[in-house]
Amino acid sequence: MFQPLYAILLDGGFLTKKLYAKLERHPTADDIVAECERLQNLQAVKNYELLRIYYYDAPPSADSVTKPVSRTRMNLATTERFRLSQSLYDQLVLKPHFALRMGETRLSPDKWRIKPRVARSLVSEQRALGDDDFELDLSQKGVDMRIGLDMARLALRETVRAVVVVRRFGLCSGVQIRSS
């Protein structure tokens, strides 16, 4: 007999932060697959067949920037974060059932912003600022839209009977959301 299908939609940025906190290291593709296996055992989808796992993320910026104080150049494509992210994407695309949906990372025109904790400390203690007192002003574009479009497409075409979504959620009217 035909088993109803379901899909898993993963917000990669959210999931990797949660796994990093849990594992105390950068998660690998195998760590993400293990989390998906846990999700596949949820009672709500236990009798369904997995159609696909959609992994959404925005890759780190590959821009070259000038540090705000020292004025030295930094190529973001040579950073450890960039390398780890690219390695993760390369591994995930080879895993069964996985489909990557990539947004983009945009660097603001100002490029840098002072870290909030540094700004708070400057109120009580004046000191010279260094490069480490700043962080890149980046924004992720297109990931939430792709998640929403895929959810709508899967529902409208009646491709799946259920969707397991792993992301930080706001309120969704008219949608039943079960958390595990």
C-alpha positions as CSV (number, residue, x, y, z in Angstrom):
1,M,0.0,0.0,0.0
2,F,1.1,3.6,-0.7
3,Q,2.7,5.3,2.3
4,P,2.1,9.1,2.6
5,L,5.2,11.2,2.1
6,Y,6.7,13.9,4.3
7,A,9.6,16.3,3.9
8,I,12.1,17.8,6.4
9,L,13.0,21.5,6.0
10,L,16.1,22.6,7.9
11,D,17.3,26.1,8.5
12,G,21.0,25.4,8.3
13,G,22.1,28.5,10.2
14,F,19.7,27.8,13.1
15,L,20.5,24.0,13.2
16,T,24.3,24.4,13.1
17,K,24.2,26.9,16.0
18,K,22.1,24.5,18.0
19,L,24.3,21.5,17.2
20,Y,27.4,23.6,17.9
21,A,26.1,24.4,21.4
22,K,25.2,20.7,22.0
23,L,28.4,19.2,20.5
24,E,30.8,22.0,21.5
25,R,32.4,21.7,18.0
26,H,31.4,22.5,14.4
27,P,28.8,20.0,13.3
28,T,29.6,17.8,10.3
29,A,27.3,16.4,7.7
30,D,27.1,13.2,9.7
31,D,25.9,15.2,12.7
32,I,23.1,16.7,10.6
33,V,22.2,13.3,9.2
34,A,22.0,12.0,12.8
35,E,19.6,14.8,13.8
36,C,17.5,14.0,10.7
37,E,17.3,10.4,11.7
38,R,16.1,11.5,15.1
39,L,13.4,13.6,13.4
40,Q,12.4,10.6,11.2
41,N,11.5,8.7,14.4
42,L,9.0,11.3,15.6
43,Q,5.6,9.8,16.2
44,A,4.0,12.4,13.9
45,V,5.8,11.0,10.8
46,K,6.7,7.5,11.9
47,N,4.2,5.9,9.4
48,Y,5.2,8.2,6.6
49,E,7.9,7.8,4.0
50,L,10.6,10.5,3.6
51,L,10.5,12.3,0.3
52,R,13.4,14.7,0.8
53,I,15.4,16.7,3.3
54,Y,15.8,20.4,2.3
55,Y,18.7,22.2,3.8
56,Y,18.6,26.0,3.6
57,D,21.5,28.3,4.3
58,A,23.4,31.3,3.1
59,P,27.1,30.7,2.5
60,P,29.5,32.9,4.3
61,S,30.6,36.0,2.4
62,A,33.6,35.6,0.1
63,D,34.3,39.3,-0.1
64,S,37.5,41.0,0.7
65,V,37.3,43.7,3.4
66,T,39.5,46.2,5.1
67,K,39.7,46.0,8.8
68,P,38.4,49.1,10.5
69,V,41.3,50.1,12.7
70,S,44.5,48.5,11.3
71,R,43.3,49.0,7.7
72,T,44.7,45.6,6.7
73,R,42.9,43.6,4.0
74,M,41.1,40.4,4.9
75,N,39.8,37.9,2.3
76,L,36.7,36.3,3.9
77,A,37.0,33.3,1.5
78,T,40.2,32.2,3.3
79,T,38.6,32.1,6.8
80,E,38.0,29.0,8.8
81,R,34.3,29.7,8.9
82,F,34.2,29.8,5.1
83,R,36.2,26.6,4.8
84,L,34.0,24.7,7.3
85,S,30.8,25.9,5.7
86,Q,31.9,24.9,2.2
87,S,33.1,21.5,3.4
88,L,29.7,21.0,5.1
89,Y,27.8,21.9,1.9
90,D,30.1,19.6,-0.2
91,Q,29.4,16.7,2.2
92,L,25.6,17.3,2.6
93,V,25.0,17.3,-1.2
94,L,26.3,13.7,-1.3
95,K,24.0,12.5,1.4
96,P,20.8,10.6,0.4
97,H,17.6,12.6,0.3
98,F,19.4,15.9,0.8
99,A,18.7,19.0,-1.4
100,L,20.5,22.2,-0.7
101,R,18.7,25.5,-1.1
102,M,21.1,28.4,-0.9
103,G,20.3,32.1,-0.2
104,E,23.0,34.7,-0.1
105,T,25.0,36.7,2.4
106,R,25.2,40.4,1.9
107,L,27.7,42.8,3.5
108,S,26.3,46.1,4.5
109,P,27.7,49.3,2.8
110,D,29.4,50.2,6.1
111,K,30.8,46.6,6.4
112,W,31.6,46.8,10.1
113,R,29.7,47.5,13.3
114,I,30.9,47.9,16.9
115,K,30.1,44.8,19.0
116,P,27.2,45.4,21.4
117,R,29.2,44.4,24.5
118,V,32.0,46.8,23.5
119,A,29.6,49.6,23.0
120,R,28.2,49.0,26.5
121,S,31.6,48.9,28.1
122,L,32.7,52.1,26.4
123,V,30.0,54.0,28.4
124,S,31.9,53.3,31.7
125,E,35.4,53.0,30.4
126,Q,37.0,55.0,27.6
127,R,39.7,53.2,25.7
128,A,41.1,52.9,22.2
129,L,39.3,50.6,19.8
130,G,40.9,47.7,18.0
131,D,39.9,45.5,15.1
132,D,38.6,42.9,17.6
133,D,36.0,45.4,18.9
134,F,34.2,45.3,15.6
135,E,32.2,42.6,13.7
136,L,31.1,42.3,10.1
137,D,27.7,43.7,9.4
138,L,26.2,40.8,7.4
139,S,22.7,39.9,6.5
140,Q,21.3,36.6,5.2
141,K,18.9,37.0,2.2
142,G,16.6,34.6,0.6
143,V,16.6,31.7,3.1
144,D,13.3,32.4,4.8
145,M,11.7,33.1,1.4
146,R,12.9,29.7,0.0
147,I,11.6,27.9,3.1
148,G,8.2,29.5,2.7
149,L,8.0,28.9,-1.1
150,D,8.9,25.2,-0.7
151,M,6.4,24.8,2.1
152,A,3.7,26.4,-0.1
153,R,4.7,24.3,-3.2
154,L,4.7,21.0,-1.2
155,A,1.3,21.8,0.2
156,L,-0.4,23.2,-2.9
157,R,0.8,20.3,-5.1
158,E,-0.2,17.9,-2.3
159,T,3.3,16.3,-2.7
160,V,3.6,15.5,1.0
161,R,1.1,14.9,3.9
162,A,3.4,16.4,6.5
163,V,6.4,18.7,6.8
164,V,8.9,18.7,9.7
165,V,10.4,22.2,10.0
166,V,13.6,22.9,12.0
167,R,14.0,26.7,12.4
168,R,13.2,29.5,14.8
169,F,9.5,30.1,14.4
170,G,7.3,33.1,14.8
171,L,3.6,32.7,15.1
172,C,2.0,31.1,12.0
173,S,-1.7,31.6,11.7
174,G,-3.7,28.7,10.3
175,V,-0.7,26.3,10.6
176,Q,-0.5,23.5,13.1
177,I,3.0,23.4,14.5
178,R,4.2,20.6,16.7
179,S,7.5,20.9,18.5
180,S,9.6,18.0,19.5
